[in-house]
Amino acid sequence: MFAMPWPRVFAPGLAHRFPVLAIRDFRLLLGDRLLAMSAVGFSLVGVSFAVLNTTGSPTDLSYVLTAQIAPTLLFALIGGVLADRFSPQAVLIGANLAIMAGEGGFGLLVLTTHPPLWAMIALEALTGTGTAMFYPASQALLPRVVPQGLLQEASSLSRMAMNTGQMAGAAASGVIVAAVGPGWSLLLSGVCVSGSVPLLLGISGRAGQRQAASEHQPSMLRELREGWTEFRSHTWLWATVIQYCLVMMSWNAGFQVLGPVVARQHLGGPAAWGAITASEGVGLILGGIASLRYTPRRPMLLVVGTGGALALSPACLGLVLPLPVICLVVLALGILTEVMMVQWTVAMTTRIPSDMLARVSSYDALGSMAAMPAGALIAGPLSAAIGVSSTQFAAAALMAVASSLALIPRDIRTIRSDDQLAGPVQASPATALLAQAGADD
């Protein structure tokens, strides 16, 4: 099923070295993720400086970025159910169209008028809706296009494509915003994500894994309950999600919201922030390369430790270290983060039943990002009250404490990488546990 002829335009050596590249659907998926994350790179710089240039207020930037993240609280769960029930490609296409409308519309607004705050908030809420639905569907699609034995290689290459796109987009965006303004960067974000739609339409996947529609299809509420039962049955999963709920809230406040403020005030403006985000992208690419060959013996320790190490990013900005030093730290954290994310993806796809993966991934996304809107919302007002640097130091401290507490559960310290690739998970314990509940729906 997965054997595909290798096109002559590619070097035969690559097919021999990376067998997963011989799969046509996977190559289309790589193209999709490259374009989608290029759009993210353009957005990372464009949105922040569009708001700061328009209002000059970190508090207003907090509101806009909160609107971008808040839809995760609702649409991540819905996206997970839809991706398990129907085709992940269809959910991804809908998500990408929402992002295209949000970012492209924002760009046009900036280029043609002086956008009011409410309009910026509304457009970023639309973008956030698409982003929220993207993650669980993306997680569910990968194991449908590659076989079990190639998942780590596929995950590494897939994330390398994503990180290459984000790095290139962020670096180009920094130059574009500095030269001609953030509106063009946001418009390019919309153009990039629109280009991924034809690629997704070309992916066939494994149709046999899609749940057939019928009059006996369970209700959405029941499917959400099944996903929750599966999610809470894995201590390693819910413990790290709680950790990253606090880590991502603090990182979002101290780095993502206040980082552009520090760059604008002390480091040289949008070009400096573009350099920082591009450095992160370079680190993620290098981490992806390392992940092709490196597998940690205890992957959950790596996951938890990475959350603690991420505290360095807001701390460096709080200290207002020289730009090259900040870029170097962010690059190193990018390497570590990418190795961690590949292992997390492999753990999810090998330890969670395939029929539950999108729903469990949606709880992962929801839990990990649930407090990010709060982080974005309080970053601006708190920095106005106690100062930008003090807010960033507080964020770093909370990240370190949360990561230390996450080491308490035994599973975090004992799960080994050599026992998570024993074979594909076919049946869902949650489905069996809730089989009788269907009569009550």
PyMOL commands that set and color helices and strands:
alter all, ss='L'
color gray80, all
select helices_A, chain A and resi 12-17+19-22+24-55+58-69+72-85+88-112+117-145+148-180+182-194+196-201+207-209+220-232+235-267+270-291+299-309+312-318+323-351+354-369+372-386+388-405+410-414+417-419+429-433+435-440
alter helices_A, ss='H'
color red, helices_A
deselect
rebuild
show_as cartoon
